[in-house]
């Protein structure tokens, strides 16, 4: 195994910033180290120098690094208790808006975007909704646009759907062929997928609901605070911010203007 | 990292909770040491494992929060469905990347990251379990001059996991829970 030192990680981060304009310097070093070591093993590289040479000299290889360095693990209706709260406490509030805008920041391959579209459809709100899914990784977004997912996890998703309080039959939302399922086009028609880098890109719209789940755990405290400010400036008054199970806004500067919905990781903007 | 502040990471799977109860029940305190538990469990289930551990052992236990820096005197429990990593400032990072050895948290992942940060101050303990997670990580702990302890498979409820480490000859000690308990007590001196 090629072991990478802290100094070597810093070199790579400098390269990525200087050559390609991607800033990972405020990401968790422990996590980055694992991602980079994983790429080196998967690509059968024999040294740090070889990795760095490819990074510096090939645009294609850098694209590959972006795809592999970002964590694309996601699933539909993950944490059913959380989605139950979305159905029972958030969606009823959204009903009153003439037009609903939702942002999934760091959506990876889009499973959570499809989850939300299904819940909106069941509430009779999808027709007046637009869901934005953004990620740093364009390859993941391509998958999201297609709405095609491996069949292996569908059983788990069906269980999540029932536990989250789904009203219909989960299998009505997809068609399966061989090892893949494709989700209904009517869901995708209400989605917009686009690359967006939370580190460097600014707000691009205003929303009533923003999801960012299991993304900020990879950021250091300073970057977390900055990203939370970005969400704050992108949320309408009384809008909702939904984070991952182990994430919180508690220690951030925006906390005082938000109140948490019970124990769920959902916060509502006060004004 | 100074060697004056030993850090213990305990990895376990099936049958490991009983061993943990035996090791810590009735222990006066653990104020001399940081202890981190990386235990396989089904997500959703076992919510409040830390409460159970406190109720059984009388020792303070808490679920790990991201960015938290551990202090002596508390049993830190890795939350289900996240990997646990360590930063250079010794703070925790939770990570939701791919499962390793079909596990999240993976014991290998925490042993390896812990060895990088804590080096010779790290003590890795591998308990009862039914899969091979933990052995690679324990080998790396040893490579980084940390100490490695494996639960005696004769005593382990499910000996498979300790045996993986023993067969690779990477255990500094093969201890029963009673022996691990007195080993932890000895660190006080």
Interface residues (C-beta under 8 A of the other chain):
Chain A: X6 X28 X29 X30 X31 X33 X34 X35 X71 X73 X214 X217 X218 X221 X244 X245 X246 X247 X248
Chain B: X65 X66 X67 X79 X81 X82 X85 X86 X87 X88 X93 X94 X95 X96 X97 X98 X109 X113 X116 X117
